Amino acid sequence: MFKIESVRKMVALMKQARAAYMKKDVSEIAMCISNGNRKIGRVINVSLPPVMTCANCKECKLFCYDIKACLQYPDTVIDARIRNLVILLKDRNEYFSRIEKKLANRRKNKYFRWHVAGDIIDIDYFGRMVEIAKNHPDFIFWTYTKNYSVVNEYVKENGNSRAAAIPANLHIMFSEWDGMELVNPFSFPIFTCKLKDGNKNHKPEFFETLFKCPGNCDLCKAGKCGCIGGMDTYADEH
């Protein structure tokens, strides 16, 4: 758990970096689309700044694992997150175009995770995520979101059912945090965290009914993953 001062320090560093990059042309800014890391394995992923792009993080921001990385490696992690954000802010079409190009060049391990850090920012952004999934049916995409209202609104406006609105290769996990109200009228699978000091929302036996995330997508993404398989899933606090 972080102190609020640490979160404020991270946000201040991000705002400083954003101001510097906003002075540059998009063509001068390299986007960070990762091929994977130790946590999620060989999975292409793109991230945005934590907290700054998270619309519903009041309860979880002091536990956010990406804050540690941002504060430990500001010259690399914060820089990468902010470069992506500035490209998105300056030219949204270019942001998604670069992701499309990355996918087009992928020959194997066709898995893509949206937002190791950050979250869906608005309904247009989510709609473009849906379109990319439709354009690349050979990929499996997934994301975790606390911006429930955006996803719920999109589904309502596009058939009023998950099956009608969301392509089968795009897996949405509603990320729950202790103390939050989970607004989930379309029954998206949930991803929650088992806290070391116990949860207010759930008794310990609740977690026995869920799929436990092993912490590395390479270990279970081949048809056994709770997230891809549509199972309610949890991870231990980390």
Beta strands, then each sheet from edge to edge (+ up, - down):
strand 1: 33-34
strand 2: 44-46
strand 3: 111-114
strand 4: 140-145
strand 5: 170-175
strand 6: 190-194
strand 7: 211-212
strand 8: 233-236
sheet 1: 1+ 2- 3- 4- 5- 6- 8- 7-
end
